[in-house]
Amino acid sequence: MECVIDIFRKIRSARKESQTLRVSPSLRPLVFLCVFVPLCFKTGAATPTPRALPAETQSKILALLNAPEVQAGHIGVLISALGTASTPQDFPAVPYDDKAQPILFAQDADKRFLPASNMKLFTSAMALKVLGPEKTFPTIVLFSPAVRGGAAGKLWLQGGGDMSLGTKDLDEIADKIKKSGVIKYGDIGASGTLYHAEGYANRFPDGWTLDDTLWYYGPLVSALAYERNQIDVTITGGAKNGDAATLSMPTDAPHFVGAGDLKTGTADLAKLSGDDLLSVQTLEKPLPDGTSITISGALAPSQKATFGIAVPAVDDWASAAFAASLQRSGVTKADKILRLKAKPDPLVFGAPREIIRHESPPVGELLKRLLKNSDNLYAEMMLRNAALYSLPEEKRTTDLNYAKRGHQLIFDWLQENNISTGGLSFTDGSGLSRYDMVTPRAIAGVLSAVEKVPGAKYFYEALPIAGVDGTMKNRGKGTASENNVRAKSGTFSIVSCLSGYVTTKDKQRLSVVILTNFADGTAARKMQDQIFETLAGAVISPDNGTRP
């Protein structure tokens, strides 16, 4: 035994001094048995697969689910073990030795729930699978030289699904147009007709309410977007009681929001929010000047209230913004704004030709805005982009229902991964629809299956991080969840959901789905956060974490 101990000491000393260790031939078999054979066994040691939550962890979760504050709600839960992860940043998880992904806890996992923004998990995973993380979406500028009289041609934007297009992009496009030699043009227009939504005169997805479509989170959906198809409108109270209140909006927006009866009231109104003091209404018929939304009410002196409002005429707005960018670049200002439903008639405008193609950021980058900020427009356009660009160009027609085709792509992918689609119903890509129905088991399947999609890490990194960013920035702070949990929330009046990943104390990667309908929202979010926190601090491996 002393000989073996001496050998280990010499090995340690040789390592420290970067020397070659010489061992006598008679001792080499002993060295092999005592050193290298145990080392091989340790290197190939199997990671045991957990089969259930520890009794204490399960007891805590059951207590949270049965708390009086959430008992009025309908709650579905599914917790699965996916593998191991050295840190919360690692993705995908390293599979267990037997490749199993056991369910550790389930409650009403096959019941149907409204998902709210948890629907974005389906949309994002499918888009990453179908399009790949490097896919971009073009905005094309077409130019038609004038045929009849004058030298000014026609310019227009053709949207190709870039949901991130903004003023900076239009300025870059305008600079390229000037460098291309176009210095004068007559009319200008914009068109997003490659696809559109399916409800409300092809403006919004089925299942959205009319109230949704007034606000920034329910914007018009087409293949052309500019500044996310929404603007901030600010109302400011006057200097004193009785003065008129003023309304302001971006200078490049058309005059579609107008002041109704806006007044300045007494100072005590400052105790109330703008939502309580002001009324925003959509007109049944736009006024001759284009006003289609009016704001009326009263604010306290100098009080400000800001509303994010969906732009009702995106093509017009994009045309006006494009004209402003061209003017800043020194290209002759348009004579008038056209709303182009399709390409101009070549007999009148000349044969159109593409002069500029501006590409969006890649899908992997766009997913960050979609998931971290829970952007509904990004989700709706991503759903339809996947449907559009998965078709050969000759089969892309404007009369196709691209949302329906996108949903079929989701179903196809789920079925490829043996995920049951029974009970699922989709009518949009964002979850704002009141017609979407999902099960906890299906979402858990997505969280597992996406690990095998090329570029899966883009999906994981796009999820909000507890206590750090996105919609999870203020959740889980100061707990074991902070900088650990990656999860997508989903919220509207009767819905509060949270689904994603957590890495336990003993480095097990779990997928956790908690869908809550009809419970008090504040209580539901607290319950969800505490379940994730409990799992983040748990030790769930079968050997209680004692393995080396």
Helices and strands as residue ranges (DSSP letters): H 2-16, G 25-27, H 28-31, I 32-36, H 37-43, H 55-65, G 68-70, E 74-84, E 103-107, G 116-118, H 119-131, E 138-144, E 153-159, H 167-179, E 185-191, G 212-214, G 227-229, E 230-236, E 246-248, E 257-264, G 267-271, H 274-277, E 278-282, E 293-299, E 304-310, H 314-329, E 336-339, H 346-349, E 353-359, H 363-372, H 376-389, G 393-395, H 402-416, H 440-449, G 450-452, H 456-462, G 470-472, E 486-492, E 495-503, E 508-517, H 521-536
